[in-house]
């Protein structure tokens, strides 16, 4: 045996919840009478107790039944990153075609000292963003590839009685147990243990009676200090040459003494007869492990993620757009776009009969709202988008686009066949149908602007404000998309160039941002304010006397006389702008004026 100080992995066992019931599970999941989570405070104490143990290539693993089902998994993970190891990772931001390849690569990454043992599933999907940032090392096994789990629930008494093995041989094998030599010590909600399997047995059978206090330096104990915890080995047969079972059969091989104990405890698996009795004549396989076993089938071809496994892939993708006065364009774009989404939501006004007609003809979802004109705004696109989002049920992935955009043919199949990080906002290239006055001579655009913004409703960047995730301070369709993508960090804005979209372009930049037919007595966009000054989006000889400024970093608004602009907008040391005392970097300021 070895001291935990000599190990390269120590596990923290955070939950007894799992979506699987694998054969011969080392956490005894099928026999748990109740499912519970380690308190966050207990987890923090566990991590702190390991101070001094860390070294290059060592890692603390988070494990459970399925750890991502812990009710506070996100908080635990973020605290883990604060308390232990190196910087967060930059993994998994680009689309992943084969998650098995990705998981296999992550198996060899211990760069930040934090590891996750997972079978994927709904919990993983829900916490995908956090997982990709916090854990450099994944030990993934979806238990779909005919992996073998050795039977552990054979007591010493039953094993030696059935095989004739001597006590001396049993103890020799115990002291050279492959689990303790190759894998890890553990901490669970009861305390610390020299062996992860011993910890699971003690928790279920003895309510943690044999646990060590989780205190600094507990891991420095040597085999001579294991003492009472060695008694737990009498309930485990993993150190002995014993039978294995296909993990996906969902039934344990158990001995008679274990059956009696588990029946008394109220084991669900015993009650459902999800077990088979150990019989050395029937269970002829004598599995012996000499190297670290990854449990995923044949060592040369076993997959960590089963072929066809889709728990990391999108559930659905919905398009949300506005169309006010764009009914004729929508008649061209909506039919092909309907093929690329599970649902298309079109938001328009009460008086836009043409758009309503096109929506009805193509089977899209119609949302009627006149909120774009509220607060004397010419066309508040943000309010319209928020109203479109409100009708979504079970929101997953969403694309913001425009009524004059045609999606890339085959986008849906490409999207649904990959795994995407919900912490990112994805964008693509737009190809204009003609040159646009006010732009450069190029007819392409590759920025995270409103023509294509692909994001997940559960993204940390926006989820706390759902469904009102779009700023409603911009009086036009311009600039609000710049504000929206600013809710993500720069490293979370990911360009995907192989799904370009086509644009039925207007003749002039900003031509219809105040609406196709701009109404009088409204605040309209005049232009944008950048480090180069105010650039009009319309023919103008001078800046209007009174302007309303809204920045595209924080979305804050200020109405001032044009002569007062320098008092509220200054240059920052980093070459950007400071607006209302806040550094907005090189983001621009939306400039509006009152139009009679």
ABEGO torsion letter per residue (X at the ends): XBBAAABABBBBBABABBABBBBGBAAGAAABABBBBBBAAAAAAAAAAABGABBBGBBBBBBBBBAAABAAAAAAAAAAAAABEBBBBABGABBBABAAAAAAAAAABAAAGBBBBBAEEAAAAAAAAAAAAABABBBBBAGAAGBBBBBABBBAAAAAAAAGBBAAAAAAAAAABAAAAABBBBBBAAEBBABAAAAAAAAAAAGGAABBBBBBGAAABBAAAAEAAAAAAAABAAABBBBBBBAAAGBBBBBAAAAAAAAAAGBAAAAAGBBBBBBAAABABBBBBABBBAGAEBAAABBABBBGBAAABBABBBBBBBBBGAAAAAAAAAAAAAAABABBBBBBBAABAAAAAAAAAAGBBBBBBAAAABGGBABBAAAAAAAAAAABBGBBBBBBBBAABBBBBGAAAAAAABBBBAABBBBBBBBBABBBBGBBABABBBBBBAABBBBBAABAAAAAAOABABBAABABABGAAAAAAAABBAAABBBBAABBBBBBBBABBGAAAAEABBBBGBBBBAEBBBAAEBBBABBBABBBABBBBBBAAAGBBBBBBAAAAAAABBBBAAGBBBBGGBBAEABBBBBBBBBX
